[in-house]
Amino acid sequence: MFRILAVWCFMLCTTAGIQQVQAQAEATTTVVAEPEVEMADVLRQDGKIYVVVAVLLTVLVGMILYLISLDRKVGKLEAQLKDDLVNR
């Protein structure tokens, strides 16, 4: 469980660091007119952006739950292997 949380925190910190570097790089460049993102505007107007966020959160939570269950299974197998080696 600790390994999963450590990896998760590492990935989160890494992506946050990348975003900060990108933000600093954008701040030092000249200002260019940003293109309009029509799809995002339409999703926001129709209220469907919340559906997109809900789906992304559902997938993320599902992946985290899968990793936790996988970690538990591997932990049980490791404990079983250790017991088998000790009892020989």
Distance bins in CASP14 RR format, pairs under 12 A and 6 or more apart:
PFRMAT RR
TARGET T0000
AUTHOR 0000-0000-0000
RMODE 2
METHOD distances of the structure
MODEL  1
1 7 0 0 0 0 0 1 0 0 0 0 0
1 8 0 0 0 0 0 1 0 0 0 0 0
1 64 0 0 0 0 0 1 0 0 0 0 0
1 67 0 0 0 0 1 0 0 0 0 0 0
1 68 1 0 0 1 0 0 0 0 0 0 0
1 69 0 0 0 0 0 1 0 0 0 0 0
1 70 0 0 0 0 0 1 0 0 0 0 0
1 71 1 0 1 0 0 0 0 0 0 0 0
1 72 1 0 0 1 0 0 0 0 0 0 0
1 74 0 0 0 0 0 1 0 0 0 0 0
1 75 0 0 0 0 1 0 0 0 0 0 0
2 8 0 0 0 0 0 1 0 0 0 0 0
2 9 0 0 0 0 0 1 0 0 0 0 0
2 68 0 0 0 0 0 1 0 0 0 0 0
2 71 0 0 0 0 1 0 0 0 0 0 0
2 75 0 0 0 0 0 1 0 0 0 0 0
3 9 0 0 0 0 0 1 0 0 0 0 0
3 10 0 0 0 0 0 1 0 0 0 0 0
3 67 0 0 0 0 1 0 0 0 0 0 0
3 68 0 0 0 0 0 1 0 0 0 0 0
3 70 0 0 0 0 0 1 0 0 0 0 0
3 71 1 0 0 1 0 0 0 0 0 0 0
3 72 0 0 0 0 0 1 0 0 0 0 0
3 74 0 0 0 0 1 0 0 0 0 0 0
3 75 0 0 0 0 0 1 0 0 0 0 0
3 78 0 0 0 0 0 1 0 0 0 0 0
4 10 0 0 0 0 0 1 0 0 0 0 0
4 11 0 0 0 0 0 1 0 0 0 0 0
4 63 0 0 0 0 0 1 0 0 0 0 0
4 64 1 0 0 1 0 0 0 0 0 0 0
4 65 0 0 0 0 0 1 0 0 0 0 0
4 66 0 0 0 0 0 1 0 0 0 0 0
4 67 1 0 1 0 0 0 0 0 0 0 0
4 68 1 0 0 1 0 0 0 0 0 0 0
4 69 0 0 0 0 0 1 0 0 0 0 0
4 70 0 0 0 0 1 0 0 0 0 0 0
4 71 1 0 1 0 0 0 0 0 0 0 0
4 72 0 0 0 0 1 0 0 0 0 0 0
4 74 0 0 0 0 0 1 0 0 0 0 0
4 75 0 0 0 0 0 1 0 0 0 0 0
5 11 0 0 0 0 0 1 0 0 0 0 0
5 12 0 0 0 0 0 1 0 0 0 0 0
5 64 0 0 0 0 1 0 0 0 0 0 0
5 67 0 0 0 0 1 0 0 0 0 0 0
5 68 0 0 0 0 1 0 0 0 0 0 0
5 71 0 0 0 0 1 0 0 0 0 0 0
6 12 0 0 0 0 0 1 0 0 0 0 0
6 13 0 0 0 0 0 1 0 0 0 0 0
6 67 0 0 0 0 0 1 0 0 0 0 0
6 71 0 0 0 0 0 1 0 0 0 0 0
7 13 0 0 0 0 0 1 0 0 0 0 0
7 14 0 0 0 0 0 1 0 0 0 0 0
7 63 0 0 0 0 0 1 0 0 0 0 0
7 64 0 0 0 0 0 1 0 0 0 0 0
7 67 0 0 0 0 1 0 0 0 0 0 0
7 68 0 0 0 0 0 1 0 0 0 0 0
7 71 0 0 0 0 0 1 0 0 0 0 0
8 14 0 0 0 0 0 1 0 0 0 0 0
8 15 0 0 0 0 0 1 0 0 0 0 0
8 60 0 0 0 0 0 1 0 0 0 0 0
8 63 0 0 0 0 0 1 0 0 0 0 0
8 64 1 0 0 1 0 0 0 0 0 0 0
8 67 0 0 0 0 1 0 0 0 0 0 0
8 68 0 0 0 0 0 1 0 0 0 0 0
8 71 0 0 0 0 0 1 0 0 0 0 0
9 15 0 0 0 0 0 1 0 0 0 0 0
9 16 0 0 0 0 0 1 0 0 0 0 0
10 16 0 0 0 0 0 1 0 0 0 0 0
10 17 0 0 0 0 0 1 0 0 0 0 0
11 17 0 0 0 0 0 1 0 0 0 0 0
11 18 0 0 0 0 0 1 0 0 0 0 0
11 60 0 0 0 0 0 1 0 0 0 0 0
11 63 0 0 0 0 0 1 0 0 0 0 0
11 64 0 0 0 0 0 1 0 0 0 0 0
11 67 0 0 0 0 0 1 0 0 0 0 0
12 18 0 0 0 0 0 1 0 0 0 0 0
12 19 0 0 0 0 0 1 0 0 0 0 0
12 60 0 0 0 0 0 1 0 0 0 0 0
12 64 0 0 0 0 0 1 0 0 0 0 0
13 19 0 0 0 0 0 1 0 0 0 0 0
13 20 0 0 0 0 0 1 0 0 0 0 0
14 20 0 0 0 0 0 1 0 0 0 0 0
14 21 0 0 0 0 0 1 0 0 0 0 0
15 21 0 0 0 0 0 1 0 0 0 0 0
15 22 0 0 0 0 0 1 0 0 0 0 0
16 22 0 0 0 0 0 1 0 0 0 0 0
16 23 0 0 0 0 0 1 0 0 0 0 0
17 23 0 0 0 0 1 0 0 0 0 0 0
17 24 0 0 0 0 1 0 0 0 0 0 0
17 25 0 0 0 0 0 1 0 0 0 0 0
18 24 0 0 0 0 0 1 0 0 0 0 0
18 25 0 0 0 0 0 1 0 0 0 0 0
19 25 0 0 0 0 0 1 0 0 0 0 0
19 26 0 0 0 0 0 1 0 0 0 0 0
20 26 0 0 0 0 0 1 0 0 0 0 0
20 27 0 0 0 0 0 1 0 0 0 0 0
21 27 0 0 0 0 0 1 0 0 0 0 0
21 28 0 0 0 0 0 1 0 0 0 0 0
22 28 0 0 0 0 0 1 0 0 0 0 0
22 29 0 0 0 0 0 1 0 0 0 0 0
23 29 0 0 0 0 0 1 0 0 0 0 0
26 32 0 0 0 0 1 0 0 0 0 0 0
26 34 0 0 0 0 0 1 0 0 0 0 0
34 40 0 0 0 0 0 1 0 0 0 0 0
35 41 0 0 0 0 0 1 0 0 0 0 0
36 42 0 0 0 0 0 1 0 0 0 0 0
37 43 0 0 0 0 1 0 0 0 0 0 0
37 44 0 0 0 0 1 0 0 0 0 0 0
37 49 0 0 0 0 0 1 0 0 0 0 0
38 44 0 0 0 0 0 1 0 0 0 0 0
38 45 0 0 0 0 0 1 0 0 0 0 0
39 45 0 0 0 0 0 1 0 0 0 0 0
39 46 0 0 0 0 0 1 0 0 0 0 0
39 48 0 0 0 0 0 1 0 0 0 0 0
39 49 0 0 0 0 0 1 0 0 0 0 0
39 52 0 0 0 0 0 1 0 0 0 0 0
40 46 0 0 0 0 0 1 0 0 0 0 0
40 47 0 0 0 0 0 1 0 0 0 0 0
40 48 0 0 0 0 0 1 0 0 0 0 0
40 49 1 0 0 1 0 0 0 0 0 0 0
40 52 0 0 0 0 1 0 0 0 0 0 0
41 47 0 0 0 0 0 1 0 0 0 0 0
41 48 0 0 0 0 0 1 0 0 0 0 0
41 49 0 0 0 0 1 0 0 0 0 0 0
42 48 0 0 0 0 1 0 0 0 0 0 0
42 49 0 0 0 0 1 0 0 0 0 0 0
42 52 0 0 0 0 0 1 0 0 0 0 0
43 49 1 0 1 0 0 0 0 0 0 0 0
43 50 0 0 0 0 1 0 0 0 0 0 0
43 51 0 0 0 0 1 0 0 0 0 0 0
43 52 1 0 0 1 0 0 0 0 0 0 0
43 53 0 0 0 0 1 0 0 0 0 0 0
43 55 0 0 0 0 0 1 0 0 0 0 0
44 50 0 0 0 0 1 0 0 0 0 0 0
44 51 0 0 0 0 0 1 0 0 0 0 0
44 52 0 0 0 0 0 1 0 0 0 0 0
44 53 0 0 0 0 0 1 0 0 0 0 0
46 52 0 0 0 0 0 1 0 0 0 0 0
47 53 0 0 0 0 0 1 0 0 0 0 0
47 54 0 0 0 0 0 1 0 0 0 0 0
48 54 0 0 0 0 0 1 0 0 0 0 0
48 55 0 0 0 0 0 1 0 0 0 0 0
49 55 0 0 0 0 0 1 0 0 0 0 0
49 56 0 0 0 0 0 1 0 0 0 0 0
50 56 0 0 0 0 0 1 0 0 0 0 0
50 57 0 0 0 0 0 1 0 0 0 0 0
51 57 0 0 0 0 0 1 0 0 0 0 0
51 58 0 0 0 0 0 1 0 0 0 0 0
52 58 0 0 0 0 0 1 0 0 0 0 0
52 59 0 0 0 0 0 1 0 0 0 0 0
53 59 0 0 0 0 0 1 0 0 0 0 0
53 60 0 0 0 0 0 1 0 0 0 0 0
54 60 0 0 0 0 0 1 0 0 0 0 0
54 61 0 0 0 0 0 1 0 0 0 0 0
55 61 0 0 0 0 0 1 0 0 0 0 0
55 62 0 0 0 0 0 1 0 0 0 0 0
56 62 0 0 0 0 0 1 0 0 0 0 0
56 63 0 0 0 0 0 1 0 0 0 0 0
57 63 0 0 0 0 0 1 0 0 0 0 0
57 64 0 0 0 0 0 1 0 0 0 0 0
58 64 0 0 0 0 0 1 0 0 0 0 0
58 65 0 0 0 0 0 1 0 0 0 0 0
59 65 0 0 0 0 0 1 0 0 0 0 0
59 66 0 0 0 0 0 1 0 0 0 0 0
60 66 0 0 0 0 0 1 0 0 0 0 0
60 67 0 0 0 0 0 1 0 0 0 0 0
61 67 0 0 0 0 0 1 0 0 0 0 0
61 68 0 0 0 0 0 1 0 0 0 0 0
62 68 0 0 0 0 1 0 0 0 0 0 0
62 69 0 0 0 0 1 0 0 0 0 0 0
62 70 0 0 0 0 0 1 0 0 0 0 0
63 69 0 0 0 0 0 1 0 0 0 0 0
63 70 0 0 0 0 0 1 0 0 0 0 0
64 70 0 0 0 0 0 1 0 0 0 0 0
64 71 0 0 0 0 0 1 0 0 0 0 0
65 71 0 0 0 0 0 1 0 0 0 0 0
65 72 0 0 0 0 0 1 0 0 0 0 0
66 72 0 0 0 0 0 1 0 0 0 0 0
66 73 0 0 0 0 0 1 0 0 0 0 0
67 73 0 0 0 0 0 1 0 0 0 0 0
67 74 0 0 0 0 0 1 0 0 0 0 0
68 74 0 0 0 0 0 1 0 0 0 0 0
68 75 0 0 0 0 0 1 0 0 0 0 0
69 75 0 0 0 0 0 1 0 0 0 0 0
69 76 0 0 0 0 0 1 0 0 0 0 0
70 76 0 0 0 0 0 1 0 0 0 0 0
70 77 0 0 0 0 0 1 0 0 0 0 0
71 77 0 0 0 0 0 1 0 0 0 0 0
71 78 0 0 0 0 0 1 0 0 0 0 0
72 78 0 0 0 0 0 1 0 0 0 0 0
72 79 0 0 0 0 0 1 0 0 0 0 0
73 79 0 0 0 0 0 1 0 0 0 0 0
73 80 0 0 0 0 0 1 0 0 0 0 0
74 80 0 0 0 0 0 1 0 0 0 0 0
74 81 0 0 0 0 0 1 0 0 0 0 0
75 81 0 0 0 0 1 0 0 0 0 0 0
75 82 0 0 0 0 1 0 0 0 0 0 0
75 83 0 0 0 0 0 1 0 0 0 0 0
76 82 0 0 0 0 0 1 0 0 0 0 0
76 83 0 0 0 0 0 1 0 0 0 0 0
77 83 0 0 0 0 0 1 0 0 0 0 0
77 84 0 0 0 0 0 1 0 0 0 0 0
78 84 0 0 0 0 0 1 0 0 0 0 0
78 85 0 0 0 0 0 1 0 0 0 0 0
79 85 0 0 0 0 0 1 0 0 0 0 0
79 86 0 0 0 0 0 1 0 0 0 0 0
80 86 0 0 0 0 0 1 0 0 0 0 0
80 87 0 0 0 0 0 1 0 0 0 0 0
81 87 0 0 0 0 0 1 0 0 0 0 0
81 88 0 0 0 0 0 1 0 0 0 0 0
82 88 0 0 0 0 0 1 0 0 0 0 0
END
